[in-house]
């Protein structure tokens, strides 16, 4: 098990290693305490804030990441809310995965609020991802809801379990799936954040699922079956 100092150093090195973060890595403060890593400081884009969180999650030994980073847009890139809203509408209009979706956009001081409905989680995520990289955006609150569909919980559970078994990145031997109505709960243990995220992504890929509670724990001592 890594010491707090070792974990802090590894996270700092990972931030420097990420091409998107190399110009701001030195401005990001990192503290580590028993697997909990806190990131603080300033970044100049929202996409870099998200990249910093992902970078910390990639480091072995990190169990929780607390993000206390502030997005401070450079003066030359500051946009009005109207300009940001127009850019978002164009981005969504030209997005190949977002045809005829009922999405509403509100921008308040650079912060974007998304509401409306889609049938699939990938559409919901694609909408947020299209917005996050736009100039002037300070943050995104994704309140898009999924339209409810009638599903067979037993069948959905079987399909998710089968997808886990097929996956090259998810070790299903320590995972458990429970389905109640349109809600899926994942539990068990995996070796990394990447594996935990992939397990959740698999669950969301099942048709009709409107909620996924990811209660999977990260345990680097878990052995591959």
PABATOR-118778 format. One record per residue (C-alpha): residue number from 0; residue in three letters; y, x negated, z. Coordinates in Angstrom, 3 decimals, m for minus. Layout:
<atoms>
    n  res     north      east        up
  NUM  ALA         Y         X         Z
...
</atoms>
This chain:
<atoms>
    n  res     north      east        up
    0  UNK     0.000     0.000     0.000
    1  UNK     3.451    m1.318    m0.926
    2  UNK     6.077    m2.061     1.673
    3  UNK     9.408    m0.251     1.433
    4  UNK    10.997    m3.449     0.110
    5  UNK     8.325    m3.874    m2.572
    6  UNK     8.660    m0.263    m3.672
    7  UNK    12.439    m0.534    m3.813
    8  UNK    12.207    m3.686    m5.928
    9  UNK     9.684    m2.136    m8.323
   10  UNK    11.862     0.941    m8.859
   11  UNK    14.921    m1.221    m9.492
   12  UNK    12.981    m3.280   m12.036
   13  UNK    11.748    m0.120   m13.765
   14  UNK    15.309     1.175   m14.042
   15  UNK    16.348    m2.111   m15.681
   16  UNK    13.330    m1.955   m18.006
   17  UNK    14.234     1.477   m19.402
   18  UNK    16.312     0.931   m22.598
   19  UNK    18.443     4.013   m21.902
   20  UNK    19.361     2.766   m18.423
   21  UNK    19.969    m0.937   m18.942
   22  UNK    23.748    m0.520   m19.052
   23  UNK    23.875     1.545   m15.836
   24  UNK    20.868     0.313   m13.828
   25  UNK    23.042    m1.987   m11.721
   26  UNK    25.143     1.022   m10.681
   27  UNK    22.158     2.981    m9.355
   28  UNK    21.365     2.546    m5.682
   29  UNK    17.700     2.647    m4.653
   30  UNK    16.238     3.155    m1.182
   31  UNK    12.565     3.558    m0.318
   32  UNK    10.928     4.902     2.810
   33  UNK     7.190     5.578     3.052
   34  UNK     6.842     6.579    m0.599
   35  UNK    10.095     8.562    m0.727
   36  UNK    12.617     7.036    m3.131
   37  UNK    16.290     8.038    m3.198
   38  UNK    18.528     7.313    m6.175
   39  UNK    22.299     7.311    m5.700
   40  UNK    25.421     6.239    m7.561
   41  UNK    27.031     7.083   m10.898
   42  UNK    25.756     7.527   m14.457
   43  UNK    27.786     8.489   m17.506
   44  UNK    25.465    11.095   m19.040
   45  UNK    23.132    13.790   m17.775
   46  UNK    20.313    12.411   m19.914
   47  UNK    20.567     9.112   m18.003
   48  UNK    20.335    10.956   m14.695
   49  UNK    17.071    12.525   m15.843
   50  UNK    15.841     9.206   m17.242
   51  UNK    16.454     7.522   m13.880
   52  UNK    14.351    10.140   m12.123
   53  UNK    11.520     9.715   m14.641
   54  UNK    11.698     5.933   m14.312
   55  UNK    11.298     6.118   m10.533
   56  UNK     8.383     8.522   m10.915
   57  UNK     6.582     6.037   m13.159
   58  UNK     6.332     3.466   m10.375
   59  UNK     3.053     3.265    m8.492
   60  UNK     3.466     4.215    m4.838
   61  UNK     6.308     6.678    m5.375
   62  UNK     5.391    10.088    m3.971
   63  UNK     8.781    11.813    m3.889
   64  UNK    12.041    11.132    m5.736
   65  UNK    15.334    12.415    m4.331
   66  UNK    18.111    12.261    m6.924
   67  UNK    21.650    11.931    m5.559
   68  UNK    23.218    10.678    m8.786
   69  UNK    26.603    11.917    m9.976
   70  UNK    27.320    12.341   m13.676
   71  UNK    30.795    11.004   m14.464
   72  UNK    31.607    11.518   m18.140
   73  UNK    33.712     8.795   m19.761
   74  UNK    37.198    10.012   m20.744
   75  UNK    36.522     9.581   m24.459
   76  UNK    33.456    11.849   m24.197
   77  UNK    34.916    14.641   m22.060
   78  UNK    34.590    18.012   m23.820
   79  UNK    35.963    21.459   m23.041
   80  UNK    33.538    24.198   m22.054
   81  UNK    34.200    25.914   m25.378
   82  UNK    33.355    22.743   m27.314
   83  UNK    30.141    22.315   m25.334
   84  UNK    29.171    25.968   m25.841
   85  UNK    29.741    25.660   m29.598
   86  UNK    27.631    22.493   m29.721
   87  UNK    24.838    24.220   m27.786
   88  UNK    24.831    27.256   m30.063
   89  UNK    24.552    25.002   m33.111
   90  UNK    21.792    22.909   m31.521
   91  UNK    19.752    25.999   m30.674
   92  UNK    20.434    27.577   m34.062
   93  UNK    18.982    24.575   m35.879
   94  UNK    16.039    24.029   m33.503
   95  UNK    12.760    24.678   m35.321
   96  UNK    10.947    25.808   m32.152
   97  UNK    13.546    28.394   m31.122
   98  UNK    13.540    31.120   m33.728
   99  UNK    14.737    34.581   m32.676
  100  UNK    14.739    33.801   m28.961
  101  UNK    16.949    35.831   m26.606
  102  UNK    18.961    33.015   m25.039
  103  UNK    22.391    33.301   m23.430
  104  UNK    24.567    30.285   m22.668
  105  UNK    27.349    29.863   m20.119
  106  UNK    29.291    26.643   m19.528
  107  UNK    31.324    26.058   m16.374
  108  UNK    33.149    22.718   m16.041
  109  UNK    30.494    20.944   m18.091
  110  UNK    27.558    22.533   m16.273
  111  UNK    25.333    24.654   m18.519
  112  UNK    23.579    27.833   m17.382
  113  UNK    20.760    29.176   m19.557
  114  UNK    19.467    32.741   m19.220
  115  UNK    17.376    35.079   m21.337
  116  UNK    13.719    35.420   m22.294
  117  UNK    11.020    33.563   m24.225
  118  UNK     7.262    34.049   m24.556
  119  UNK     6.260    30.439   m23.902
  120  UNK     7.246    27.749   m21.430
  121  UNK     7.493    25.171   m24.218
  122  UNK    10.279    27.297   m25.739
  123  UNK    12.043    27.396   m22.397
  124  UNK    11.730    23.623   m22.009
  125  UNK    12.760    23.000   m25.622
  126  UNK    15.945    24.983   m25.028
  127  UNK    16.891    22.905   m21.988
  128  UNK    15.964    19.642   m23.705
  129  UNK    18.171    20.503   m26.684
  130  UNK    21.113    20.898   m24.303
  131  UNK    20.583    17.945   m21.967
  132  UNK    21.423    15.244   m24.490
  133  UNK    24.666    16.776   m25.746
  134  UNK    27.935    14.928   m25.136
  135  UNK    29.948    16.303   m22.216
  136  UNK    27.071    18.052   m20.432
  137  UNK    27.008    17.280   m16.691
  138  UNK    23.954    19.340   m15.773
  139  UNK    21.687    22.209   m16.786
  140  UNK    20.429    25.180   m14.786
  141  UNK    17.534    26.750   m16.662
  142  UNK    17.115    30.386   m15.595
  143  UNK    15.264    31.477   m18.737
  144  UNK    12.467    33.898   m17.878
  145  UNK     9.095    34.278   m19.562
  146  UNK     8.128    37.669   m20.925
  147  UNK     5.139    39.073   m19.053
  148  UNK     1.898    39.629   m20.972
  149  UNK    m1.399    41.150   m19.893
  150  UNK    m3.982    38.446   m19.277
  151  UNK    m7.467    38.066   m17.803
  152  UNK    m7.066    35.708   m14.791
  153  UNK   m10.713    34.621   m14.908
  154  UNK   m10.458    33.782   m18.594
  155  UNK    m7.194    31.893   m18.134
  156  UNK    m8.660    29.876   m15.264
  157  UNK   m11.598    28.896   m17.456
  158  UNK    m9.334    27.864   m20.333
  159  UNK    m7.147    25.708   m18.095
  160  UNK   m10.195    24.042   m16.535
  161  UNK   m11.610    23.376   m20.017
  162  UNK    m8.296    21.850   m21.111
  163  UNK    m8.371    19.550   m18.070
  164  UNK   m11.875    18.391   m19.004
  165  UNK   m10.742    17.631   m22.571
  166  UNK    m7.698    15.685   m21.456
  167  UNK    m7.647    11.906   m21.654
  168  UNK    m4.753    11.740   m19.177
  169  UNK    m5.873    14.175   m16.459
  170  UNK    m8.833    13.510   m14.165
  171  UNK   m10.095    17.021   m13.454
  172  UNK   m12.633    16.000   m10.793
  173  UNK   m10.082    16.354    m7.980
  174  UNK    m8.125    19.351    m9.297
  175  UNK    m8.380    23.024    m8.432
  176  UNK    m7.032    26.012   m10.363
  177  UNK    m6.285    29.449    m8.947
  178  UNK    m4.975    32.321   m11.072
  179  UNK    m3.499    35.513    m9.635
  180  UNK    m2.010    37.869   m12.180
  181  UNK     0.271    35.755   m14.368
  182  UNK     0.667    33.055   m11.699
  183  UNK    m1.252    29.778   m11.692
  184  UNK    m1.540    27.512    m8.652
  185  UNK    m2.670    23.917    m9.064
  186  UNK    m3.907    21.877    m6.112
  187  UNK    m5.856    18.708    m5.449
  188  UNK    m5.039    15.031    m5.928
  189  UNK    m4.085    12.799    m8.847
  190  UNK    m3.139     9.143    m9.200
  191  UNK     0.389     9.381   m10.570
  192  UNK     3.448    11.500   m11.337
  193  UNK     2.542    11.319   m15.020
  194  UNK    m0.852    12.864   m14.320
  195  UNK     0.695    15.551   m12.116
  196  UNK     3.214    16.483   m14.824
  197  UNK     0.518    16.548   m17.495
  198  UNK    m1.647    18.861   m15.374
  199  UNK     1.279    21.268   m15.030
  200  UNK     1.985    21.069   m18.753
  201  UNK    m1.639    22.001   m19.462
  202  UNK    m1.367    25.055   m17.204
  203  UNK     1.852    26.184   m18.889
  204  UNK     0.143    25.970   m22.284
  205  UNK    m2.015    28.964   m21.438
  206  UNK    m0.738    32.214   m23.019
  207  UNK     0.680    34.812   m20.644
  208  UNK     1.364    32.450   m17.729
  209  UNK     4.802    33.138   m16.232
  210  UNK     4.667    30.896   m13.167
  211  UNK     2.970    27.634   m12.216
  212  UNK     3.014    26.357    m8.637
  213  UNK     2.175    22.668    m8.762
  214  UNK     0.861    21.754    m5.317
  215  UNK    m0.986    18.670    m6.540
  216  UNK    m0.616    15.636    m4.282
  217  UNK    m0.193    12.083    m5.523
  218  UNK    m2.719     9.674    m4.039
  219  UNK    m3.070     6.244    m5.628
  220  UNK    m6.409     5.753    m3.860
  221  UNK    m8.037     8.522    m5.917
  222  UNK   m10.820     7.066    m8.032
  223  UNK   m11.494     8.043   m11.615
  224  UNK   m14.675    10.097   m11.889
</atoms>
